[in-house]
Amino acid sequence: MGTQVGRIEKEFVFKSLIDNRIPLELHGHQKEFKGTIVEADDEKITIQGESESMDILREKEQVRVFFYFKNNYHTFNSAVIKAESNTLILKHPEGVYKNLQRKYERIKMPEGIEVYFTLKGKKIELNFPKTPVFQNAERPEVSEHFDTSKISTLIMSFRKKMAVIVSENKIMMFRDKLPKNFDEKVITETGKILWIPSTEDEFPITDPFPDERIVTKRDLIKYEENRGTPPYIITSKLGNILYEKTKRDIFSELFVPIIYNEYIVGYIHLYNSRENKKRITENLVDYVYQFAKVLAYSLKINGYFKAETMGEKRFEAPVIDMSASGILFSHSSPELAKDLLLHTDLELSVIINNRKLLIGSRIMRKFKDNDIYFFGVQFLRVTPEDFRFIFEFLYGKPFMSEYDNVWEGGAPPPPLEIFDK
């Protein structure tokens, strides 16, 4: 990132930015603006835009600011407090940095990006869906309804039974996918069943099952609170979710996660339309819950999780940020930290909007903080077409040849360092 300036120097920098109306470059997610600081205190800074309206910036959206001062390029990160017309109010930043030495600006990882690679026979996947509920894929009791010997037969018999009970039934798998919508994220993060007996009522207040398998309204409130949703908005947001379902002709709905060990590998989705207007019953919820466990076992014995039998091991790890030249991710596994050494070369597969990119990469940074390991990966080999695709996806603008000659924020390339071997 660069060198952080001291507290006294930081105060001097902001005073000079105001007094001299030094121009700023402001970068939101796929948005860029120009402006100057007109006011600053210990809590916030106010920026006046040059001409374009900045009210498309949302509250709490992260913003990166660049400026040139005293023969040096500087930057700081902040968050939007308020945006109105061409006036922007940001939180006063914790730090200001100079001597910028990154080729491309890092962007918080957008949703929907998947990254995985293979190392020494171990398949390592990033952002693989993981749930707090651990469930072994155990052999179920013998049942005339559940034949686990063949996956297709098992699913066919289930769908045939559901076809006469509910309006629609689907089995969705998370292989090569990430949870995207509200329903998928809720069942993934809770490991519980999302059951909506009727979209004309509220979400369930209590769980009728003794093993706490249902997502209750309290669970949903906690889910929203963890995302920073203001308390006064949560109730109306949950109501709007039910209202949107009624607009999609849904009267009663069920999402049952398919759990294999600590992973959610998919889910079963049922709903009754408003024309049908029948509530999905507690008995049906229990039946589908049992079927999900049987399906997980069938997937196991029929080779769906063949990575385990091949000696490969899955690792789930969050990606912190990404730029056009690399990514930063973290993991708590000492085993993974032992395998991923500095200057280890990797063949990355990056999936963005269903487009798969193969990128030759190398581990360039590795550090530990509070039992969490962080890995900085630099892209070494990427096709021109894939590079331009990544650049436009991250920054919201096409790549131009002049960007090759500048670092982030318009800074010149840092001095070349040569090391003796």
LOLUM-116635 format. One record per residue (C-alpha): x negated, y negated, z negated; residue number from 1. Coordinates in pm, 1 decimal, padded with zeros to 6 digits. Each point is the difference from the previous one (the first is absolute). Example, Ala and Ser with C-alpha at 12.3 -4.5 7.8 and 13.67 -1.06 7.14 Angstrom:
<nodes>
px / py / pz / num
-01230.0 / 00450.0 / -00780.0 / 1;
-00137.0 / -00344.0 / 00066.0 / 2;
</nodes>
This chain:
<nodes>
px / py / pz / num
00000.0 / 00000.0 / 00000.0 / 1;
-00280.3 / -00242.8 / -00086.4 / 2;
-00126.6 / -00184.1 / -00308.4 / 3;
00246.4 / -00129.7 / -00259.7 / 4;
-00052.1 / -00366.5 / -00090.6 / 5;
-00018.2 / -00104.6 / -00366.3 / 6;
00278.7 / -00172.5 / -00193.1 / 7;
-00146.6 / -00351.7 / 00022.8 / 8;
-00080.6 / 00039.3 / 00368.5 / 9;
00351.7 / 00131.3 / 00060.4 / 10;
00151.4 / -00314.2 / -00157.0 / 11;
-00225.1 / -00216.0 / 00216.9 / 12;
00100.2 / 00196.9 / 00312.5 / 13;
00373.8 / -00055.5 / -00054.8 / 14;
-00047.5 / -00370.1 / -00077.3 / 15;
-00197.1 / -00038.9 / 00323.9 / 16;
00260.0 / 00192.6 / 00199.4 / 17;
00265.2 / -00248.2 / -00114.9 / 18;
-00209.1 / -00320.9 / 00024.2 / 19;
-00147.2 / 00079.4 / 00341.2 / 20;
00305.9 / 00179.1 / 00141.6 / 21;
-00218.0 / 00289.6 / 00111.3 / 22;
00192.0 / 00223.4 / 00244.8 / 23;
00105.0 / 00347.9 / -00108.1 / 24;
00075.5 / 00318.3 / 00193.2 / 25;
00280.6 / 00195.9 / -00170.1 / 26;
00061.9 / 00366.7 / 00080.8 / 27;
00313.0 / 00187.1 / -00108.5 / 28;
00093.9 / 00343.6 / 00132.0 / 29;
-00011.1 / -00046.3 / 00379.1 / 30;
00042.6 / -00375.7 / -00051.3 / 31;
-00248.0 / -00288.5 / 00029.1 / 32;
00036.0 / -00368.0 / -00094.1 / 33;
-00212.4 / -00313.3 / -00036.2 / 34;
00031.1 / -00256.1 / -00275.9 / 35;
-00161.0 / -00202.3 / -00279.2 / 36;
00030.4 / 00000.5 / -00378.8 / 37;
00188.4 / -00305.6 / -00129.9 / 38;
00022.8 / 00094.0 / -00367.5 / 39;
-00153.5 / 00257.1 / -00237.8 / 40;
00015.4 / 00083.6 / -00371.1 / 41;
-00088.4 / 00301.4 / -00214.4 / 42;
00313.6 / 00191.2 / 00102.9 / 43;
00070.1 / -00086.8 / 00363.2 / 44;
-00120.4 / -00172.3 / 00314.0 / 45;
00218.4 / -00182.1 / 00252.9 / 46;
-00089.5 / 00017.6 / 00369.2 / 47;
00136.3 / -00219.7 / 00277.5 / 48;
00022.8 / 00174.0 / 00336.7 / 49;
-00120.2 / -00174.1 / 00314.7 / 50;
00322.2 / 00041.0 / 00194.2 / 51;
00144.5 / 00350.1 / 00009.0 / 52;
00251.0 / 00110.0 / -00263.0 / 53;
-00135.5 / 00235.4 / -00266.4 / 54;
00333.8 / 00104.3 / -00145.8 / 55;
-00029.5 / 00343.8 / 00161.0 / 56;
-00241.8 / 00083.1 / -00282.5 / 57;
00180.5 / 00191.4 / -00275.3 / 58;
-00025.2 / -00048.7 / -00374.3 / 59;
-00292.0 / 00205.4 / -00144.4 / 60;
-00142.8 / 00066.7 / 00347.0 / 61;
-00377.9 / 00019.9 / -00004.8 / 62;
-00184.1 / -00279.4 / 00184.8 / 63;
-00367.9 / -00028.1 / 00087.6 / 64;
-00143.8 / -00353.3 / 00036.4 / 65;
-00322.7 / -00092.9 / 00184.9 / 66;
-00180.4 / -00334.8 / 00018.8 / 67;
-00340.8 / -00148.3 / 00089.1 / 68;
-00162.4 / -00208.3 / -00273.9 / 69;
-00358.3 / -00115.3 / -00068.4 / 70;
-00137.0 / 00190.4 / 00299.4 / 71;
00154.5 / 00326.5 / -00114.2 / 72;
00313.9 / 00204.0 / 00068.8 / 73;
00221.1 / 00064.9 / -00303.7 / 74;
00309.5 / 00207.2 / -00075.3 / 75;
00247.6 / 00081.0 / -00275.2 / 76;
00303.5 / 00224.4 / -00042.2 / 77;
00331.5 / -00115.8 / -00141.4 / 78;
00373.2 / 00073.5 / -00005.7 / 79;
00294.2 / -00208.7 / 00118.6 / 80;
00205.9 / -00173.8 / -00268.6 / 81;
00218.4 / -00194.8 / 00241.7 / 82;
00005.9 / -00079.8 / 00372.8 / 83;
00224.8 / -00269.6 / 00138.7 / 84;
-00033.3 / -00155.1 / 00345.1 / 85;
-00368.8 / -00089.8 / 00038.5 / 86;
-00072.0 / -00012.9 / -00374.9 / 87;
-00149.7 / 00304.7 / -00169.4 / 88;
-00057.0 / 00051.0 / -00373.1 / 89;
-00248.3 / 00272.1 / -00099.5 / 90;
-00118.8 / 00136.9 / -00332.7 / 91;
-00332.0 / -00150.1 / -00103.7 / 92;
-00255.7 / 00266.4 / 00102.2 / 93;
-00215.6 / 00181.4 / -00253.3 / 94;
-00312.0 / -00023.3 / 00214.3 / 95;
-00148.1 / -00184.3 / 00297.5 / 96;
-00270.1 / 00171.3 / 00207.6 / 97;
-00266.9 / -00124.3 / 00240.5 / 98;
-00269.3 / 00159.5 / 00218.7 / 99;
00258.8 / 00222.8 / 00169.6 / 100;
-00147.3 / 00323.0 / 00132.6 / 101;
00288.4 / 00205.9 / 00138.0 / 102;
00052.9 / 00046.2 / 00369.3 / 103;
00381.2 / 00006.1 / -00015.4 / 104;
00249.1 / -00109.3 / -00260.9 / 105;
00141.3 / 00277.5 / -00217.4 / 106;
00376.4 / 00049.3 / -00007.0 / 107;
00200.3 / 00184.5 / -00264.4 / 108;
00093.5 / 00333.2 / 00153.6 / 109;
00332.6 / -00035.1 / 00181.0 / 110;
00260.0 / 00267.4 / -00065.2 / 111;
00020.7 / 00279.6 / 00252.6 / 112;
-00374.8 / 00048.2 / 00052.3 / 113;
-00140.8 / 00346.7 / -00062.9 / 114;
-00367.7 / 00093.2 / -00013.9 / 115;
-00162.8 / 00341.8 / -00034.1 / 116;
-00329.9 / 00167.4 / 00075.1 / 117;
-00176.5 / 00336.0 / -00036.3 / 118;
-00318.8 / 00032.7 / -00200.7 / 119;
-00192.6 / 00323.9 / -00066.2 / 120;
00306.6 / 00213.3 / 00060.7 / 121;
00221.3 / -00211.2 / -00228.0 / 122;
00291.8 / -00183.3 / 00149.3 / 123;
00040.0 / -00334.7 / -00175.4 / 124;
00315.9 / -00197.9 / 00061.2 / 125;
00068.4 / -00354.0 / -00111.1 / 126;
00349.5 / -00113.3 / -00099.3 / 127;
00131.5 / 00357.9 / -00005.0 / 128;
00334.0 / -00004.5 / -00189.8 / 129;
-00052.4 / 00100.4 / -00361.1 / 130;
00263.0 / 00017.7 / -00272.8 / 131;
-00024.5 / -00004.7 / -00382.1 / 132;
00197.6 / 00326.3 / -00026.6 / 133;
-00209.4 / 00319.1 / 00028.4 / 134;
00187.6 / 00303.9 / 00128.4 / 135;
-00149.3 / 00339.1 / 00079.6 / 136;
00121.6 / 00175.1 / 00313.1 / 137;
00112.6 / 00316.8 / -00178.5 / 138;
00173.5 / 00304.0 / 00145.1 / 139;
00377.1 / -00057.1 / -00040.6 / 140;
00250.2 / 00253.5 / -00122.3 / 141;
00137.6 / 00233.0 / 00265.8 / 142;
00303.2 / -00162.5 / 00160.9 / 143;
00218.8 / 00078.1 / 00296.3 / 144;
-00003.9 / -00371.0 / 00086.6 / 145;
-00377.4 / -00048.7 / 00006.5 / 146;
-00217.3 / 00218.9 / 00225.3 / 147;
-00355.4 / -00138.0 / -00039.7 / 148;
-00169.4 / 00233.6 / 00246.4 / 149;
00042.0 / -00238.8 / 00290.8 / 150;
00030.3 / -00379.5 / -00022.9 / 151;
00222.2 / -00038.9 / 00306.0 / 152;
00247.8 / 00261.1 / -00129.3 / 153;
00010.9 / -00161.0 / -00343.8 / 154;
00065.2 / -00346.6 / 00140.5 / 155;
00255.6 / 00125.5 / 00250.4 / 156;
00206.1 / 00171.5 / -00269.9 / 157;
-00012.8 / -00312.9 / -00218.4 / 158;
00107.7 / -00230.2 / 00281.4 / 159;
00282.6 / 00234.6 / 00096.0 / 160;
00131.7 / -00007.8 / -00356.9 / 161;
-00034.9 / -00380.7 / -00027.1 / 162;
00174.2 / -00059.9 / 00333.1 / 163;
00336.7 / 00091.3 / -00151.8 / 164;
-00057.1 / -00192.6 / -00325.1 / 165;
-00146.3 / -00340.0 / 00098.6 / 166;
00013.0 / -00230.5 / 00299.7 / 167;
-00375.4 / 00005.6 / 00066.5 / 168;
-00299.2 / 00195.6 / -00128.7 / 169;
-00369.4 / -00037.6 / 00082.5 / 170;
-00333.4 / 00130.3 / -00122.5 / 171;
-00274.5 / -00261.1 / 00038.2 / 172;
-00370.7 / 00081.6 / -00045.1 / 173;
-00281.7 / -00236.4 / -00098.4 / 174;
-00271.5 / 00172.5 / 00202.0 / 175;
-00179.8 / -00282.4 / 00188.6 / 176;
00243.6 / -00250.7 / -00155.9 / 177;
00023.7 / -00233.9 / -00296.5 / 178;
00312.9 / -00098.4 / -00196.5 / 179;
00134.7 / -00314.4 / 00165.4 / 180;
00355.5 / -00086.2 / -00100.1 / 181;
00150.6 / -00061.3 / -00344.1 / 182;
00140.3 / 00351.4 / -00043.5 / 183;
-00326.3 / 00174.3 / 00095.1 / 184;
-00209.6 / -00219.6 / -00227.0 / 185;
00231.5 / 00049.5 / -00298.8 / 186;
-00002.7 / 00381.5 / 00015.9 / 187;
-00376.0 / 00001.9 / 00060.0 / 188;
-00088.2 / -00225.4 / -00291.4 / 189;
00242.9 / 00160.2 / -00244.9 / 190;
-00007.4 / 00361.2 / 00120.2 / 191;
00375.0 / 00004.8 / -00064.5 / 192;
00318.7 / 00048.9 / 00200.1 / 193;
00169.9 / -00312.4 / 00132.9 / 194;
00371.7 / 00077.5 / -00031.7 / 195;
00268.1 / -00250.6 / 00095.2 / 196;
00339.2 / 00158.5 / -00081.6 / 197;
00173.4 / -00295.5 / 00165.4 / 198;
-00130.3 / -00316.3 / 00162.2 / 199;
00312.4 / -00172.7 / -00130.1 / 200;
-00124.5 / 00047.5 / -00358.9 / 201;
-00332.0 / -00068.3 / -00173.5 / 202;
-00307.5 / 00219.7 / -00003.1 / 203;
00031.3 / 00272.0 / -00269.2 / 204;
-00032.2 / -00141.0 / -00352.7 / 205;
-00083.6 / 00338.0 / -00157.4 / 206;
-00155.4 / 00325.8 / 00117.6 / 207;
00236.7 / 00298.7 / -00035.9 / 208;
-00288.7 / 00248.1 / 00017.3 / 209;
-00203.2 / 00083.9 / -00314.2 / 210;
-00333.2 / 00004.4 / 00186.6 / 211;
00029.1 / -00366.4 / 00109.2 / 212;
-00000.5 / 00057.0 / 00373.2 / 213;
00224.4 / -00291.9 / 00110.9 / 214;
-00104.5 / -00358.8 / 00071.4 / 215;
00214.8 / -00217.3 / -00228.5 / 216;
00071.3 / -00369.9 / 00021.9 / 217;
-00253.4 / -00056.1 / -00278.3 / 218;
-00264.0 / 00177.2 / 00213.3 / 219;
00080.9 / -00228.5 / 00293.3 / 220;
-00025.1 / -00311.8 / -00215.0 / 221;
-00342.7 / 00114.3 / -00122.4 / 222;
-00099.8 / 00076.8 / 00360.4 / 223;
00084.4 / -00356.5 / 00105.0 / 224;
-00165.2 / -00154.1 / -00307.1 / 225;
-00324.0 / 00179.0 / 00087.8 / 226;
00012.0 / -00174.9 / 00338.4 / 227;
00033.3 / -00342.2 / -00155.0 / 228;
00366.7 / -00049.9 / 00090.1 / 229;
00141.1 / -00271.9 / -00231.3 / 230;
00254.4 / 00141.8 / -00249.5 / 231;
00276.9 / -00230.8 / 00119.0 / 232;
-00033.9 / 00140.0 / 00353.6 / 233;
-00012.1 / 00373.8 / -00076.6 / 234;
00371.9 / 00057.0 / -00062.0 / 235;
00103.7 / -00179.1 / 00318.6 / 236;
-00270.8 / 00182.3 / 00197.0 / 237;
00126.4 / 00340.1 / -00113.1 / 238;
00353.4 / -00105.8 / 00087.3 / 239;
-00115.3 / -00110.3 / 00346.0 / 240;
-00163.1 / 00340.1 / 00057.2 / 241;
00333.0 / 00174.1 / -00062.8 / 242;
00182.5 / -00256.3 / 00214.6 / 243;
-00239.1 / 00059.6 / 00291.9 / 244;
00067.7 / 00372.4 / -00027.1 / 245;
00376.1 / -00059.7 / 00027.3 / 246;
-00068.0 / -00203.7 / 00314.3 / 247;
-00178.1 / 00307.1 / 00139.2 / 248;
00315.9 / 00206.6 / -00063.9 / 249;
-00145.5 / 00182.9 / -00303.5 / 250;
00237.3 / 00086.5 / -00284.6 / 251;
-00206.0 / 00248.0 / -00204.5 / 252;
-00370.5 / 00083.0 / 00036.9 / 253;
-00275.4 / 00226.2 / -00134.0 / 254;
-00381.0 / 00004.1 / 00031.1 / 255;
-00170.3 / 00304.8 / -00155.1 / 256;
-00383.2 / 00004.6 / 00002.9 / 257;
-00184.8 / 00312.9 / 00110.5 / 258;
-00288.3 / 00021.7 / -00248.8 / 259;
-00309.3 / 00216.1 / 00037.6 / 260;
-00230.5 / -00026.4 / -00302.1 / 261;
-00054.3 / -00376.0 / -00046.4 / 262;
00098.3 / -00090.0 / 00356.9 / 263;
00333.1 / -00090.6 / 00153.7 / 264;
-00018.0 / 00167.4 / 00339.9 / 265;
00346.2 / -00104.2 / 00119.4 / 266;
00362.0 / -00033.4 / -00105.6 / 267;
00351.0 / 00122.1 / 00072.5 / 268;
00251.1 / -00266.9 / 00098.8 / 269;
00376.3 / 00048.3 / -00012.5 / 270;
00283.2 / -00247.5 / 00032.5 / 271;
00373.2 / -00018.9 / 00047.7 / 272;
00141.2 / -00267.0 / 00226.5 / 273;
00277.1 / -00236.6 / -00101.5 / 274;
00232.5 / 00195.7 / 00226.3 / 275;
-00072.6 / 00315.2 / -00200.1 / 276;
00004.5 / -00195.9 / -00327.4 / 277;
-00094.1 / 00290.8 / -00224.4 / 278;
-00239.7 / -00037.9 / -00290.7 / 279;
-00308.9 / 00218.2 / -00002.5 / 280;
00061.9 / 00203.8 / -00313.5 / 281;
-00228.4 / 00086.9 / -00289.2 / 282;
00017.8 / 00366.9 / 00104.3 / 283;
-00118.0 / -00085.3 / 00350.7 / 284;
-00286.9 / -00207.4 / -00143.1 / 285;
-00114.7 / 00300.7 / -00202.8 / 286;
00027.3 / 00233.4 / 00301.0 / 287;
-00212.8 / -00226.4 / 00220.5 / 288;
-00249.3 / -00048.8 / -00284.4 / 289;
-00046.1 / 00378.4 / -00023.3 / 290;
-00026.2 / 00027.9 / 00377.4 / 291;
-00277.7 / -00263.1 / 00004.9 / 292;
-00205.2 / 00216.2 / -00237.6 / 293;
00062.7 / 00307.7 / 00214.5 / 294;
-00101.4 / -00192.2 / 00312.5 / 295;
-00326.6 / -00112.4 / -00163.6 / 296;
-00079.6 / 00363.1 / -00078.8 / 297;
00086.3 / 00108.8 / 00354.8 / 298;
-00223.9 / -00273.5 / 00143.2 / 299;
-00285.0 / 00126.7 / -00216.5 / 300;
00023.2 / 00369.6 / 00091.5 / 301;
00052.6 / -00077.7 / 00369.3 / 302;
-00320.4 / -00204.6 / 00032.7 / 303;
00135.2 / -00354.7 / 00003.5 / 304;
-00271.5 / -00097.8 / -00247.7 / 305;
-00271.7 / 00183.2 / 00192.0 / 306;
-00257.5 / -00262.4 / -00103.7 / 307;
-00014.7 / 00175.6 / -00338.1 / 308;
-00064.1 / 00342.9 / 00149.6 / 309;
-00270.3 / -00148.1 / 00224.9 / 310;
-00195.8 / -00124.5 / -00301.3 / 311;
00100.4 / -00357.0 / 00066.8 / 312;
00118.4 / -00224.4 / -00279.7 / 313;
00231.7 / -00296.9 / 00015.1 / 314;
-00088.7 / -00330.5 / -00165.9 / 315;
00251.7 / -00282.9 / -00039.3 / 316;
-00158.7 / -00343.6 / -00022.8 / 317;
00132.5 / -00353.3 / 00043.5 / 318;
-00153.8 / -00225.7 / 00264.1 / 319;
-00076.1 / -00337.2 / -00158.9 / 320;
-00046.6 / -00205.2 / 00315.0 / 321;
-00101.4 / 00021.7 / 00364.0 / 322;
-00173.7 / -00220.7 / 00254.0 / 323;
-00082.8 / 00039.2 / 00366.5 / 324;
-00337.3 / 00140.1 / -00106.8 / 325;
00081.1 / 00232.4 / -00292.5 / 326;
00212.3 / 00100.6 / -00299.2 / 327;
-00030.0 / 00013.5 / -00379.1 / 328;
00169.2 / 00280.4 / -00192.9 / 329;
-00012.3 / 00136.7 / -00355.5 / 330;
00028.4 / 00336.1 / -00172.6 / 331;
-00032.4 / 00142.3 / -00351.2 / 332;
-00155.1 / 00334.1 / 00099.5 / 333;
-00364.9 / 00053.3 / -00108.2 / 334;
-00008.7 / 00289.0 / 00249.2 / 335;
00080.5 / -00232.8 / 00288.2 / 336;
-00251.2 / -00256.3 / -00128.6 / 337;
-00266.1 / 00270.7 / -00000.5 / 338;
00070.6 / 00090.3 / 00364.3 / 339;
00034.4 / -00354.0 / 00134.4 / 340;
-00354.8 / -00133.4 / -00023.7 / 341;
-00129.1 / -00329.9 / 00135.3 / 342;
-00064.0 / 00013.9 / 00376.2 / 343;
00215.2 / 00312.2 / 00040.7 / 344;
00136.6 / 00000.3 / 00356.6 / 345;
00369.6 / 00078.7 / 00046.8 / 346;
00235.8 / 00043.3 / 00291.9 / 347;
00305.4 / -00198.0 / -00108.7 / 348;
00349.2 / 00047.5 / 00137.2 / 349;
00210.6 / -00310.4 / -00048.9 / 350;
00372.4 / 00012.6 / 00079.5 / 351;
00170.6 / -00335.6 / 00058.2 / 352;
00359.3 / -00009.0 / 00123.2 / 353;
-00028.5 / 00359.5 / 00128.4 / 354;
-00320.3 / -00082.6 / 00190.2 / 355;
-00298.2 / 00217.5 / -00100.1 / 356;
-00345.4 / -00160.3 / 00015.5 / 357;
-00324.8 / 00199.4 / -00031.3 / 358;
-00274.2 / -00212.9 / -00154.5 / 359;
-00359.3 / 00093.5 / -00081.0 / 360;
-00076.0 / -00150.0 / -00343.1 / 361;
-00252.3 / -00011.0 / -00284.7 / 362;
00019.2 / -00044.1 / -00379.4 / 363;
-00181.1 / -00330.4 / -00067.5 / 364;
00111.8 / -00085.9 / -00354.3 / 365;
00081.4 / 00211.7 / -00302.3 / 366;
00067.1 / -00112.3 / -00354.3 / 367;
00190.7 / 00103.1 / -00310.7 / 368;
00233.3 / -00203.0 / -00220.2 / 369;
00191.8 / 00148.0 / -00296.9 / 370;
-00030.4 / 00359.8 / 00125.4 / 371;
00116.0 / -00101.3 / 00349.2 / 372;
-00239.1 / 00038.2 / 00293.0 / 373;
00007.1 / -00250.5 / 00286.7 / 374;
-00129.9 / 00071.9 / 00350.3 / 375;
-00067.7 / -00259.6 / 00269.0 / 376;
00002.1 / 00151.7 / 00349.0 / 377;
-00142.3 / -00176.0 / 00304.0 / 378;
00128.8 / 00076.8 / 00350.7 / 379;
-00288.1 / 00097.5 / 00231.1 / 380;
00162.1 / 00140.3 / 00313.2 / 381;
00341.9 / -00111.8 / 00120.9 / 382;
00125.3 / -00029.0 / 00357.6 / 383;
00059.5 / -00356.2 / 00128.2 / 384;
00371.4 / 00073.7 / 00042.7 / 385;
00037.1 / 00126.7 / -00356.5 / 386;
-00201.8 / -00290.3 / -00141.3 / 387;
00222.7 / -00256.0 / 00169.8 / 388;
00308.4 / 00183.9 / -00123.1 / 389;
-00126.8 / -00003.0 / -00361.8 / 390;
-00102.0 / -00366.6 / 00023.5 / 391;
00338.4 / -00115.9 / 00124.8 / 392;
00186.4 / 00219.9 / -00249.2 / 393;
-00192.6 / -00142.5 / -00296.8 / 394;
-00033.4 / -00364.4 / 00101.2 / 395;
00301.6 / -00056.9 / 00223.1 / 396;
-00201.9 / -00134.1 / 00291.7 / 397;
-00191.6 / 00148.2 / 00295.0 / 398;
-00376.8 / 00045.2 / -00026.1 / 399;
-00209.7 / -00254.5 / 00192.2 / 400;
-00366.4 / 00033.5 / 00096.5 / 401;
-00105.0 / -00309.3 / -00199.3 / 402;
00089.9 / 00183.2 / -00324.2 / 403;
-00308.9 / 00217.1 / 00055.5 / 404;
-00227.0 / -00294.0 / -00086.9 / 405;
00158.6 / -00104.2 / -00331.8 / 406;
00065.1 / 00158.1 / -00338.6 / 407;
00319.9 / -00032.7 / -00206.1 / 408;
00135.3 / -00354.4 / -00024.4 / 409;
-00218.5 / -00114.3 / 00291.5 / 410;
-00327.6 / 00044.6 / -00190.2 / 411;
-00315.3 / 00078.3 / 00202.1 / 412;
-00146.3 / 00351.2 / -00030.8 / 413;
-00215.4 / 00047.7 / -00312.3 / 414;
-00379.7 / 00031.2 / 00043.7 / 415;
-00108.3 / 00340.5 / 00126.2 / 416;
-00160.1 / 00211.3 / -00272.5 / 417;
-00263.7 / 00253.4 / 00102.7 / 418;
-00090.5 / 00281.0 / -00238.3 / 419;
-00313.5 / 00213.0 / 00007.9 / 420;
00073.6 / 00368.1 / 00034.3 / 421;
</nodes>
